Amino acid sequence: MTTLAITGAAGFVGKALVAQALVAGHIVHALTRRPQPPREGIVWLDGALDRPDSLAALADGADAIVHVAGVVNAANRAGFVAGNIDGTRAMLDAARAAGVRRFVHVSSLSAREPRLSNYGWSKAEAETLVAASGLDWSIVRPSGVYGPGDMEMRDLFRAARFGIALLPPRGAVSLVAVEDLARLLLTLATQAVPPAIYEVDDGHILTHDAMAQAIGRAVGRRRVLALHLPRAALMLGARLDKTLRGRGAKLTADRVGYLSHPDWTARPALRPPAALWTPAIAPDEGLAATARWYRDNGLL
């Protein structure tokens, strides 16, 4: 039995990781900003990445830390610095002070192209801190994470119901189901592995159009009209989304930078070795499960 300290435990990826850790019989220390229902095997700690006292309590007695929390959307670069760079530095400080050696850091494929977005830049800077920490670290760069409970891809499913997909310029993408990602994170947190950066996807390389058609099949459409938008049109869409949804906008100017990049697939040389982890959920299966969850929760 291992005691795992998990940041972002109340978020999409964090919830999947917590669920698998508890099923495996581990003890979980979990950071949260909001009250959470009691659950056997988990100790909820009120706190945040900008509260060192709460990070110290989180790390105390832990065998490993899985740093999932981060900022995906922010109003400016300073917001990404606070959430992704300063937050990671604070968690690393807490790990060292508590004598926790094992540190698993959830990054993003966007970190390999830091000039494209503030988000990717901040993730790359956080990776640099982790790699220089002196801890026994693993860095995981997921591709597009999806699955039941995800709210980031809901707009794509909604549009596909009406037979349309508004897409970035043509390129290659890949996905990874949240259950598969959580299984890898749990494996890295509970096994002794040498420091490495892992780029993670499900092994299926898709064009944007192929992804749109797969989402269409998941919502019951035989064919989806895929419209590839130039960068300028995406920027216009980002301004419109900000006007309509404010801080809840999913398409932001910062996201346009990396959405327009032609290749967001895991590089084979950086995929985890098969002896450590292999994905189990193919896109059609995972997208169908995601669509069912949206329907069951009245979100389609």
LOTINU-378090 format. One line per 3 residues: number of its first residue (from 0); for each residue x, y, z of N, C-alpha, C. Coordinates in Angstrom, 1 decimal, padded with zeros to 4 digits. Layout:
<papas>
NUM> X:Y:Z:X:Y:Z:X:Y:Z; ...;
</papas>
This chain:
<papas>
0> 000.8:-001.2:000.0:000.0:000.0:000.0:000.9:001.3:000.0; 000.6:002.2:-000.9:001.3:003.4:-001.0:000.4:004.6:-000.7; 001.0:005.6:-000.1:000.3:006.9:000.2:000.7:007.9:-000.9;
3> -000.3:008.3:-001.7:-000.1:009.2:-002.8:-000.7:010.5:-002.5; 000.1:011.6:-002.8:-000.3:012.9:-002.6:-000.7:013.4:-004.0; -001.9:013.9:-004.2:-002.4:014.2:-005.6:-002.9:015.7:-005.6;
6> -002.4:016.5:-006.5:-002.9:017.8:-006.7:-003.9:017.7:-007.9; -004.9:018.6:-007.9:-005.9:018.5:-009.0:-006.8:017.3:-008.9; -007.0:016.8:-007.7:-007.7:015.5:-007.5:-009.2:015.7:-007.7;
9> -009.7:016.9:-007.7:-011.1:017.1:-007.9:-011.4:017.4:-009.4; -010.4:017.4:-010.2:-010.5:017.7:-011.7:-010.8:016.5:-012.5; -010.8:016.6:-013.8:-011.2:015.5:-014.7:-010.1:014.4:-014.6;
12> -008.9:014.7:-014.8:-007.9:013.6:-014.7:-007.7:013.2:-013.3; -007.7:014.1:-012.4:-007.5:013.8:-011.0:-008.5:012.8:-010.4; -009.7:013.0:-010.8:-010.8:012.1:-010.3:-010.5:010.6:-010.8;
15> -010.1:010.5:-012.1:-009.9:009.2:-012.6:-008.7:008.5:-011.9; -007.7:009.3:-011.6:-006.5:008.8:-010.9:-006.9:008.4:-009.5; -007.6:009.2:-008.8:-008.0:008.9:-007.4:-008.8:007.6:-007.4;
18> -009.8:007.5:-008.3:-010.6:006.3:-008.4:-009.8:005.0:-008.5; -008.8:005.0:-009.4:-008.0:003.9:-009.6:-007.0:003.6:-008.5; -006.5:004.7:-007.8:-005.7:004.5:-006.7:-006.4:003.8:-005.5;
21> -007.6:004.2:-005.3:-008.4:003.7:-004.2:-008.8:002.2:-004.5; -009.1:001.9:-005.7:-009.5:000.5:-006.1:-008.2:-000.4:-005.8; -007.0:000.2:-006.1:-005.8:-000.6:-005.9:-005.4:-000.7:-004.5;
24> -006.1:000.0:-003.6:-005.8:-000.2:-002.2:-004.8:000.9:-001.6; -004.6:001.9:-002.4:-003.6:003.0:-001.9:-004.4:004.0:-001.0; -003.6:004.7:-000.2:-004.1:005.8:000.5:-003.9:007.1:-000.3;
27> -004.8:008.0:-000.3:-004.7:009.2:-001.1:-004.8:010.5:-000.2; -003.9:011.3:-000.3:-003.9:012.7:000.2:-004.3:013.6:-001.0; -005.4:014.3:-000.9:-005.9:015.1:-002.1:-006.1:016.5:-001.7;
30> -005.6:017.4:-002.6:-005.7:018.8:-002.4:-007.0:019.3:-003.1; -007.8:020.1:-002.4:-009.0:020.6:-003.0:-009.3:022.1:-002.5; -009.9:022.8:-003.4:-010.3:024.2:-003.0:-011.8:024.2:-002.4;
33> -012.5:023.2:-002.7:-013.9:023.1:-002.3:-014.2:021.9:-001.5; -015.2:022.0:-000.6:-015.5:020.8:000.2:-015.9:019.6:-000.6; -015.4:018.4:-000.2:-015.7:017.2:-001.0:-016.3:016.2:-000.1;
36> -017.2:015.3:-000.6:-017.8:014.3:000.2:-016.8:013.3:000.8; -017.0:012.9:002.0:-016.0:011.9:002.6:-016.0:010.6:001.8; -014.8:010.0:001.8:-014.7:008.7:001.0:-013.6:007.9:001.7;
39> -013.8:006.7:001.9:-012.8:005.8:002.6:-011.6:005.8:001.8; -010.5:006.0:002.4:-009.2:005.9:001.8:-008.6:007.2:001.3; -009.4:008.2:001.4:-008.9:009.5:000.9:-009.0:010.6:002.0;
42> -007.9:011.4:002.1:-007.9:012.5:003.1:-007.9:013.8:002.3; -009.0:014.5:002.3:-009.1:015.7:001.6:-008.5:016.9:002.4; -007.6:017.7:001.8:-007.0:018.8:002.4:-007.4:020.1:001.7;
45> -007.9:021.0:002.5:-008.3:022.3:001.9:-007.0:023.0:001.6; -006.9:023.5:000.4:-005.7:024.2:000.0:-005.6:024.5:-001.5; -004.4:025.1:-001.8:-004.2:025.5:-003.2:-002.7:025.6:-003.4;
48> -002.3:025.6:-004.7:-000.9:025.7:-005.0:-000.2:027.0:-004.5; -000.9:028.0:-004.2:-000.3:029.2:-003.7:-000.4:029.3:-002.2; -000.7:028.2:-001.6:-000.7:028.1:-000.1:000.3:027.1:000.4;
51> 001.5:027.5:000.7:002.6:026.5:001.0:002.2:025.7:002.2; 001.4:026.2:003.2:001.1:025.4:004.3:000.3:024.2:003.9; -000.6:024.3:003.0:-001.5:023.2:002.5:-000.7:022.2:001.7;
54> 000.3:022.7:001.0:001.2:021.8:000.2:002.1:021.0:001.2; 002.5:021.6:002.2:003.3:020.8:003.2:002.5:019.7:003.9; 001.2:020.0:004.2:000.3:019.0:004.7:000.0:017.9:003.7;
57> -000.1:018.3:002.5:-000.4:017.3:001.4:000.8:016.3:001.3; 002.0:016.8:001.3:003.2:016.0:001.1:003.5:015.2:002.4; 003.1:015.6:003.5:003.5:015.0:004.8:003.1:013.5:004.8;
60> 004.0:012.6:004.9:003.7:011.2:005.0:003.5:010.5:003.7; 003.6:011.2:002.6:003.4:010.6:001.3:004.6:009.9:000.8; 004.3:008.8:000.0:005.4:008.1:-000.7:005.7:008.6:-002.1;
63> 004.7:009.3:-002.7:004.9:009.8:-004.0:003.9:011.0:-004.2; 004.3:011.9:-005.0:003.4:013.0:-005.4:003.1:012.9:-006.9; 001.8:013.1:-007.2:001.4:013.2:-008.6:000.8:014.6:-008.8;
66> 001.5:015.4:-009.5:001.1:016.8:-009.7:000.3:016.9:-011.0; -001.0:016.9:-010.8:-001.9:017.0:-011.9:-002.4:018.4:-012.1; -002.6:019.2:-011.1:-003.2:020.5:-011.1:-002.4:021.4:-012.1;
69> -003.1:022.3:-012.7:-002.5:023.3:-013.6:-003.5:024.2:-014.2; -003.1:025.2:-014.9:-004.0:026.2:-015.5:-004.0:025.9:-017.0; -005.2:025.7:-017.6:-005.3:025.5:-019.0:-005.7:026.8:-019.7;
72> -006.5:027.6:-019.1:-006.9:028.9:-019.6:-006.5:030.0:-018.6; -006.0:031.1:-019.1:-005.7:032.2:-018.3:-005.8:033.5:-019.1; -006.1:034.6:-018.4:-006.3:035.8:-019.1:-005.0:036.4:-019.8;
75> -003.8:036.0:-019.2:-002.6:036.5:-019.7:-001.4:035.6:-019.3; -000.2:035.9:-019.7:000.9:035.1:-019.4:001.1:035.0:-017.9; 000.8:036.0:-017.1:001.0:036.0:-015.7:000.2:034.9:-015.0;
78> -001.0:034.7:-015.6:-001.9:033.7:-015.0:-001.3:032.3:-015.2; -000.7:032.0:-016.4:-000.1:030.8:-016.6:001.2:030.6:-015.8; 001.9:031.7:-015.5:003.1:031.6:-014.7:002.7:031.2:-013.3;
81> 001.6:031.8:-012.7:001.2:031.6:-011.4:000.7:030.1:-011.2; -000.1:029.6:-012.2:-000.7:028.3:-012.1:000.3:027.2:-012.4; 001.1:027.4:-013.5:001.9:026.2:-014.0:003.3:026.3:-013.6;
84> 003.9:027.4:-013.4:005.3:027.5:-013.1:005.5:027.7:-011.6; 004.9:028.8:-011.0:005.0:029.0:-009.6:004.4:027.8:-008.8; 003.2:027.3:-009.3:002.6:026.2:-008.6:003.4:025.0:-008.6;
87> 004.1:024.7:-009.7:005.0:023.5:-009.8:006.2:023.7:-008.8; 006.7:024.9:-008.9:007.9:025.2:-008.0:007.5:025.0:-006.5; 006.3:025.4:-006.1:005.9:025.3:-004.7:005.7:023.8:-004.4;
90> 005.1:023.0:-005.3:004.9:021.6:-005.0:006.2:020.9:-004.9; 007.2:021.2:-005.7:008.5:020.6:-005.6:009.2:021.0:-004.3; 009.1:022.2:-003.9:009.6:022.6:-002.6:009.0:021.8:-001.5;
93> 007.7:021.6:-001.5:007.0:020.9:-000.5:007.5:019.4:-000.5; 007.7:018.8:-001.7:008.1:017.4:-001.8:009.5:017.3:-001.1; 010.4:018.2:-001.5:011.8:018.1:-000.9:011.8:018.3:000.6;
96> 011.0:019.3:001.1:010.9:019.5:002.5:010.4:018.3:003.3; 009.4:017.6:002.7:008.8:016.4:003.3:009.6:015.1:003.1; 010.6:015.2:002.3:011.4:014.0:002.0:010.8:013.0:001.0;
99> 009.9:013.5:000.2:009.2:012.7:-000.8:010.1:012.7:-002.0; 010.5:011.5:-002.5:011.4:011.4:-003.6:010.7:011.2:-004.9; 009.6:010.5:-004.9:008.9:010.2:-006.2:008.0:011.3:-006.6;
102> 008.2:011.9:-007.8:007.4:013.0:-008.3:007.0:012.8:-009.7; 005.7:012.7:-009.9:005.1:012.5:-011.3:004.4:013.8:-011.7; 004.8:014.3:-012.8:004.3:015.6:-013.2:003.5:015.5:-014.5;
105> 002.3:016.0:-014.5:001.5:016.0:-015.7:001.7:017.2:-016.5; 002.3:017.1:-017.7:002.6:018.3:-018.5:001.6:018.2:-019.7; 002.1:018.5:-020.9:001.3:018.6:-022.1:002.1:018.4:-023.3;
108> 001.6:017.9:-024.4:002.4:017.8:-025.6:002.7:019.3:-026.1; 001.9:020.2:-025.7:002.2:021.6:-026.1:003.6:022.1:-025.6; 004.1:021.5:-024.6:005.4:021.9:-024.0:006.5:021.7:-025.0;
111> 006.4:020.9:-026.0:007.5:020.7:-026.9:007.5:021.8:-028.0; 006.5:022.6:-028.0:006.4:023.8:-028.9:006.1:025.0:-028.1; 007.0:025.5:-027.2:006.7:026.5:-026.3:006.4:027.9:-026.9;
114> 006.9:028.1:-028.2:006.7:029.4:-028.8:005.3:029.6:-029.3; 004.5:028.5:-029.4:003.2:028.7:-030.0:002.1:029.2:-029.0; 002.3:029.1:-027.7:001.3:029.6:-026.8:001.9:029.8:-025.4;
117> 001.3:030.7:-024.7:001.7:030.9:-023.3:001.5:029.6:-022.5; 000.5:028.9:-022.8:000.2:027.6:-022.1:001.4:026.7:-022.3; 001.7:026.4:-023.5:002.8:025.5:-023.8:004.2:026.0:-023.2;
120> 004.4:027.3:-023.3:005.6:027.9:-022.7:005.6:027.6:-021.2; 004.5:027.9:-020.5:004.5:027.7:-019.1:004.7:026.2:-018.7; 004.2:025.3:-019.5:004.3:023.9:-019.3:005.8:023.5:-019.5;
123> 006.4:024.0:-020.5:007.8:023.7:-020.7:008.7:024.2:-019.6; 008.4:025.4:-019.1:009.2:026.0:-018.0:009.0:025.1:-016.7; 007.8:024.6:-016.5:007.5:023.8:-015.4:008.3:022.5:-015.5;
126> 008.4:021.9:-016.7:009.2:020.7:-016.9:010.6:020.9:-016.6; 011.2:022.1:-016.9:012.6:022.4:-016.6:012.8:022.4:-015.1; 011.8:022.9:-014.3:011.9:022.9:-012.9:011.9:021.4:-012.3;
129> 011.0:020.6:-012.9:010.9:019.2:-012.4:012.2:018.5:-012.7; 012.7:018.6:-013.9:013.9:017.9:-014.3:015.2:018.3:-013.5; 015.2:019.6:-013.0:016.3:020.0:-012.2:016.1:019.9:-010.7;
132> 015.0:019.2:-010.3:014.6:019.2:-008.9:015.5:018.3:-008.0; 016.2:017.3:-008.6:016.9:016.3:-007.9:016.1:015.2:-007.3; 014.8:015.2:-007.7:013.9:014.1:-007.2:013.9:013.0:-008.3;
135> 013.2:011.9:-007.9:013.0:010.8:-008.8:011.7:011.1:-009.6; 011.9:011.8:-010.8:010.8:012.3:-011.5:010.4:011.6:-012.7; 009.1:011.7:-013.1:008.6:011.3:-014.4:007.8:012.5:-014.9;
138> 007.9:012.8:-016.2:007.1:013.8:-016.8:006.2:013.2:-017.9; 004.9:013.4:-017.8:004.0:012.8:-018.8:003.4:014.0:-019.6; 003.5:013.8:-020.9:002.9:014.8:-021.8:001.8:014.1:-022.5;
141> 000.5:014.3:-022.1:-000.6:013.6:-022.7:-001.0:014.4:-024.0; -001.5:013.6:-025.0:-002.2:014.2:-026.1:-003.6:014.7:-025.6; -004.5:014.8:-026.5:-005.9:015.2:-026.1:-006.5:014.2:-025.2;
144> -006.8:014.6:-024.0:-007.4:013.7:-023.0:-008.9:013.8:-023.0; -009.6:012.7:-023.0:-011.0:012.8:-023.1:-011.6:011.6:-022.4; -012.9:011.6:-022.3:-013.6:010.5:-021.6:-014.8:011.0:-020.8;
147> -015.6:010.1:-020.3:-016.8:010.5:-019.4:-016.3:011.5:-018.3; -017.0:012.6:-018.3:-016.7:013.6:-017.3:-015.9:014.8:-017.9; -015.4:014.6:-019.1:-014.7:015.7:-019.7:-015.6:016.8:-020.2;
150> -015.3:018.1:-020.0:-016.1:019.2:-020.5:-015.3:020.0:-021.6; -014.1:019.7:-021.9:-013.3:020.4:-022.9:-013.7:020.1:-024.3; -014.2:018.9:-024.6:-014.5:018.5:-025.9:-016.0:018.5:-026.2;
153> -016.8:018.9:-025.2:-018.2:018.8:-025.4:-018.7:019.6:-026.6; -018.2:020.7:-026.9:-018.6:021.5:-028.0:-018.5:020.7:-029.3; -017.4:019.9:-029.5:-017.2:019.1:-030.7:-018.3:018.1:-030.8;
156> -018.7:017.5:-029.7:-019.8:016.5:-029.7:-021.1:017.2:-030.1; -021.4:018.3:-029.5:-022.6:019.0:-029.8:-022.7:019.4:-031.3; -021.6:019.9:-031.8:-021.6:020.3:-033.2:-021.8:019.1:-034.1;
159> -021.2:018.0:-033.7:-021.3:016.8:-034.6:-022.7:016.2:-034.6; -023.5:016.5:-033.6:-024.9:016.1:-033.6:-025.6:016.7:-034.7; -025.2:017.9:-035.1:-025.8:018.6:-036.2:-025.1:018.4:-037.5;
162> -024.1:017.5:-037.5:-023.5:017.1:-038.7:-022.4:018.1:-039.2; -021.8:018.8:-038.3:-020.8:019.8:-038.7:-019.6:019.8:-037.7; -018.4:020.0:-038.2:-017.2:020.1:-037.3:-016.4:021.3:-037.8;
165> -016.2:022.3:-036.9:-015.3:023.4:-037.2:-013.9:023.1:-036.7; -013.0:023.0:-037.6:-011.7:022.4:-037.3:-010.6:023.4:-037.6; -009.4:023.2:-036.9:-008.2:024.0:-037.3:-007.7:023.6:-038.6;
168> -006.6:024.3:-039.1:-006.0:023.8:-040.4:-005.6:022.4:-040.3; -005.5:021.8:-041.5:-005.3:020.3:-041.6:-004.0:019.9:-040.8; -004.1:018.8:-040.1:-002.9:018.3:-039.4:-003.3:016.9:-038.8;
171> -002.3:016.4:-038.0:-002.5:015.1:-037.3:-002.6:015.3:-035.8; -003.5:014.5:-035.3:-003.8:014.6:-033.8:-003.9:013.2:-033.3; -003.8:013.1:-032.0:-004.1:011.8:-031.3:-004.7:012.1:-030.0;
174> -005.3:011.1:-029.4:-006.1:011.2:-028.2:-005.6:010.1:-027.2; -006.0:010.3:-025.9:-005.8:009.3:-024.9:-006.9:009.3:-024.0; -007.5:008.2:-023.7:-008.7:008.1:-022.8:-008.2:008.3:-021.4;
177> -009.0:009.0:-020.6:-008.6:009.4:-019.3:-008.3:008.2:-018.4; -009.0:007.1:-018.6:-008.7:005.9:-017.8:-007.4:005.4:-018.1; -006.9:005.4:-019.4:-005.6:004.9:-019.7:-004.5:005.8:-019.1;
180> -004.7:007.2:-019.2:-003.8:008.1:-018.7:-003.6:007.9:-017.2; -004.8:007.8:-016.5:-004.7:007.6:-015.0:-003.9:006.3:-014.7; -004.1:005.3:-015.4:-003.4:004.0:-015.2:-001.9:004.2:-015.3;
183> -001.5:005.0:-016.3:000.0:005.3:-016.4:000.5:006.1:-015.3; -000.3:007.1:-014.9:000.2:007.9:-013.7:000.3:007.1:-012.5; -000.6:006.2:-012.3:-000.6:005.4:-011.1:000.6:004.4:-011.1;
186> 000.9:003.9:-012.3:002.0:003.0:-012.5:003.3:003.8:-012.2; 003.5:005.0:-012.7:004.7:005.7:-012.5:004.9:006.2:-011.0; 003.7:006.4:-010.3:003.8:006.8:-008.9:004.2:005.7:-008.0;
189> 004.0:004.4:-008.4:004.1:003.3:-007.5:005.2:002.3:-008.0; 005.9:002.7:-009.0:007.1:001.9:-009.5:008.3:002.7:-009.5; 009.5:002.1:-009.3:010.8:002.7:-009.5:011.2:002.7:-011.0;
192> 011.1:003.9:-011.6:011.5:004.0:-013.0:012.5:005.1:-013.1; 013.4:005.1:-014.0:014.4:006.2:-014.2:013.7:007.4:-014.7; 014.3:008.6:-014.4:013.7:009.9:-014.9:013.5:009.8:-016.5;
195> 012.3:010.3:-016.9:012.1:010.3:-018.4:010.9:011.2:-018.7; 010.9:011.7:-019.9:009.7:012.4:-020.4:009.0:011.4:-021.3; 007.7:011.3:-021.0:006.9:010.3:-021.8:005.8:011.2:-022.6;
198> 005.7:011.0:-023.9:004.6:011.5:-024.7:003.6:010.4:-024.9; 002.3:010.7:-024.6:001.3:009.7:-024.4:000.1:009.9:-025.3; -000.2:008.9:-026.1:-001.5:008.8:-026.8:-001.9:007.4:-026.9;
201> -003.0:007.1:-027.6:-003.5:005.8:-027.7:-003.0:005.0:-028.9; -002.0:005.6:-029.6:-001.4:004.9:-030.7:-002.1:005.0:-032.0; -003.2:005.7:-032.0:-004.0:006.0:-033.3:-003.7:007.4:-033.7;
204> -003.1:007.5:-034.9:-002.9:008.9:-035.4:-004.0:009.2:-036.4; -004.6:010.3:-036.1:-005.8:010.8:-036.8:-005.6:012.1:-037.5; -006.2:012.3:-038.7:-006.3:013.6:-039.2:-007.5:014.3:-038.4;
207> -007.5:015.6:-038.5:-008.6:016.3:-037.8:-010.0:015.8:-038.4; -010.0:015.6:-039.7:-011.3:015.1:-040.3:-011.6:013.8:-039.7; -010.7:012.9:-039.6:-010.9:011.5:-039.1:-011.4:011.6:-037.6;
210> -010.9:012.5:-036.8:-011.4:012.7:-035.5:-012.8:013.1:-035.5; -013.1:014.1:-036.4:-014.5:014.6:-036.5:-015.5:013.5:-036.8; -015.1:012.6:-037.8:-015.9:011.5:-038.2:-016.1:010.5:-037.0;
213> -015.1:010.3:-036.3:-015.2:009.4:-035.1:-016.1:010.0:-034.1; -016.1:011.3:-033.8:-017.0:011.9:-032.9:-018.4:011.8:-033.5; -018.6:012.0:-034.8:-019.9:011.9:-035.4:-020.5:010.5:-035.2;
216> -019.7:009.5:-035.4:-020.2:008.1:-035.2:-020.6:007.9:-033.7; -019.9:008.5:-032.8:-020.2:008.4:-031.4:-021.6:009.0:-031.1; -022.0:010.0:-031.8:-023.2:010.7:-031.5:-024.3:010.2:-032.5;
219> -024.0:009.3:-033.4:-025.0:008.7:-034.3:-025.1:009.3:-035.6; -024.1:010.1:-036.1:-024.1:010.7:-037.4:-023.3:009.9:-038.3; -023.8:009.6:-039.5:-023.1:008.8:-040.5:-022.0:009.6:-041.1;
222> -022.2:010.9:-041.2:-021.2:011.7:-041.9:-021.2:013.1:-041.3; -020.1:013.7:-041.0:-020.0:015.0:-040.5:-019.3:015.9:-041.5; -019.8:017.1:-041.8:-019.1:018.0:-042.7:-018.0:018.7:-041.9;
225> -016.8:018.4:-042.3:-015.6:019.0:-041.6:-015.1:020.2:-042.4; -015.1:021.3:-041.6:-014.7:022.6:-042.2:-013.4:023.1:-041.5; -012.3:023.1:-042.3:-011.0:023.5:-041.7:-010.9:025.0:-041.8;
228> -010.8:025.7:-040.7:-010.7:027.1:-040.6:-009.3:027.6:-040.6; -009.0:028.7:-041.3:-007.6:029.2:-041.2:-007.4:029.9:-039.9; -006.2:030.2:-039.6:-005.8:030.7:-038.3:-006.6:032.0:-038.0;
231> -006.7:032.9:-039.0:-007.4:034.2:-038.8:-008.9:033.9:-038.4; -009.5:032.9:-039.0:-010.9:032.6:-038.6:-011.0:032.1:-037.2; -010.0:031.3:-036.8:-010.0:030.8:-035.4:-009.8:031.9:-034.4;
234> -009.0:032.9:-034.8:-008.8:034.1:-033.9:-010.1:034.9:-033.8; -010.9:035.0:-034.9:-012.2:035.6:-034.8:-013.1:034.9:-033.9; -013.1:033.5:-034.1:-013.9:032.7:-033.3:-013.6:032.8:-031.8;
237> -012.3:032.9:-031.5:-011.9:033.1:-030.1:-012.4:034.4:-029.5; -012.4:035.5:-030.3:-012.9:036.7:-029.8:-014.4:036.6:-029.5; -015.1:035.9:-030.4:-016.6:035.7:-030.3:-016.9:034.8:-029.1;
240> -016.1:033.8:-028.9:-016.3:032.9:-027.7:-016.1:033.7:-026.4; -015.1:034.5:-026.4:-014.8:035.3:-025.2:-016.0:036.3:-024.9; -016.5:036.8:-026.0:-017.6:037.7:-025.8:-018.9:037.0:-025.2;
243> -019.1:035.8:-025.8:-020.3:035.1:-025.4:-020.2:034.3:-024.0; -019.0:033.8:-023.8:-018.8:032.9:-022.6:-017.8:033.5:-021.5; -017.2:034.6:-021.8:-016.3:035.2:-020.9:-015.2:034.2:-020.5;
246> -015.0:034.1:-019.2:-013.9:033.2:-018.7:-014.2:031.7:-018.9; -015.4:031.4:-019.3:-015.8:030.0:-019.6:-015.5:029.7:-021.1; -014.9:030.6:-021.9:-014.7:030.3:-023.3:-013.7:029.1:-023.4;
249> -014.0:028.2:-024.4:-013.2:027.1:-024.7:-012.1:027.4:-025.8; -012.5:028.2:-026.7:-011.6:028.6:-027.8:-011.0:030.0:-027.4; -009.8:030.0:-027.1:-009.1:031.3:-026.7:-008.0:031.6:-027.7;
252> -007.6:032.9:-027.7:-006.5:033.3:-028.5:-005.3:032.5:-028.3; -005.0:032.2:-027.0:-003.8:031.4:-026.7:-003.9:030.0:-027.3; -005.1:029.4:-027.2:-005.3:028.0:-027.8:-005.2:028.0:-029.3;
255> -005.5:029.1:-030.0:-005.4:029.1:-031.4:-004.0:028.9:-031.8; -003.0:029.4:-031.1:-001.6:029.2:-031.4:-001.2:027.7:-031.5; -001.6:026.9:-030.6:-001.2:025.5:-030.7:-002.2:024.6:-031.5;
258> -003.5:025.0:-031.6:-004.4:024.3:-032.4:-004.0:024.3:-033.8; -003.3:025.4:-034.3:-002.9:025.5:-035.7:-001.7:024.7:-036.0; -001.0:024.2:-035.0:000.2:023.4:-035.3:-000.2:022.1:-036.0;
261> 000.6:021.6:-037.0:000.1:020.4:-037.8:000.3:019.1:-037.2; 001.0:018.9:-036.0:001.3:017.6:-035.5:001.2:017.5:-034.0; 000.1:017.0:-033.5:000.0:016.8:-032.1:-000.2:015.3:-031.8;
264> 000.8:014.6:-032.1:000.8:013.1:-031.9:002.1:012.8:-031.1; 002.0:011.8:-030.2:003.2:011.4:-029.5:004.2:010.8:-030.4; 005.5:011.3:-030.2:006.6:010.8:-031.0:006.9:009.4:-030.5;
267> 007.1:008.4:-031.4:007.3:007.0:-031.0:008.4:006.8:-030.0; 009.5:007.6:-030.2:010.7:007.4:-029.3:010.4:007.8:-027.9; 009.4:008.6:-027.7:009.1:009.1:-026.3:007.9:008.5:-025.7;
270> 007.2:007.6:-026.5:006.1:006.8:-025.9:006.6:005.9:-024.8; 005.8:005.7:-023.7:006.3:004.7:-022.7:006.6:003.4:-023.2; 007.6:002.7:-022.7:007.8:001.3:-023.2:006.6:000.4:-022.9;
273> 006.4:-000.5:-023.8:005.2:-001.4:-023.7:005.2:-002.2:-022.4; 006.4:-002.5:-021.9:006.5:-003.3:-020.6:006.0:-002.4:-019.4; 006.0:-001.1:-019.6:005.5:-000.2:-018.5:004.0:000.1:-018.7;
276> 003.6:000.4:-019.9:002.2:000.8:-020.1:001.8:000.7:-021.6; 000.7:000.2:-021.9:000.1:000.2:-023.2:-001.4:000.7:-023.1; -001.8:001.5:-024.0:-003.2:002.0:-023.9:-004.2:000.8:-024.3;
279> -005.3:000.9:-023.6:-006.3:-000.2:-023.8:-007.6:000.2:-024.5; -007.8:001.6:-024.6:-009.1:002.1:-025.1:-008.8:002.8:-026.5; -009.4:002.2:-027.5:-009.3:002.8:-028.9:-010.3:004.0:-029.0;
282> -010.0:004.9:-029.9:-010.9:006.1:-030.1:-012.4:005.8:-030.2; -012.8:004.9:-031.1:-014.2:004.7:-031.3:-014.9:004.2:-030.0; -014.2:003.3:-029.2:-014.8:002.9:-028.0:-014.9:004.0:-026.9;
285> -013.8:004.7:-026.8:-013.8:005.8:-025.8:-014.7:006.9:-026.1; -014.8:007.3:-027.4:-015.7:008.4:-027.8:-017.1:008.0:-027.6; -017.5:006.8:-027.9:-018.8:006.3:-027.7:-019.2:006.4:-026.2;
288> -018.3:006.0:-025.4:-018.5:006.1:-023.9:-018.7:007.5:-023.5; -017.9:008.4:-024.0:-018.0:009.8:-023.7:-019.3:010.4:-024.2; -019.8:010.0:-025.4:-021.1:010.5:-025.9:-022.2:010.0:-025.0;
291> -022.1:008.7:-024.5:-023.2:008.2:-023.6:-023.2:009.0:-022.3; -022.0:009.4:-021.8:-022.0:010.1:-020.6:-022.6:011.5:-020.8; -022.3:012.2:-021.9:-023.0:013.4:-022.2:-024.5:013.3:-022.2;
294> -025.0:012.3:-022.9:-026.4:012.1:-023.0:-027.0:011.8:-021.7; -026.4:011.0:-020.9:-027.0:010.6:-019.6:-027.0:011.8:-018.7; -026.2:012.8:-018.9:-026.1:013.9:-018.0:-026.8:015.2:-018.7;
297> -027.5:015.0:-019.8:-028.2:016.1:-020.4:-027.3:017.1:-021.0; -026.1:016.7:-021.5:-025.1:017.7:-022.0:-025.0:017.7:-023.5; -025.7:016.9:-024.2:-025.6:016.9:-025.6:-026.8:017.7:-026.2;
</papas>
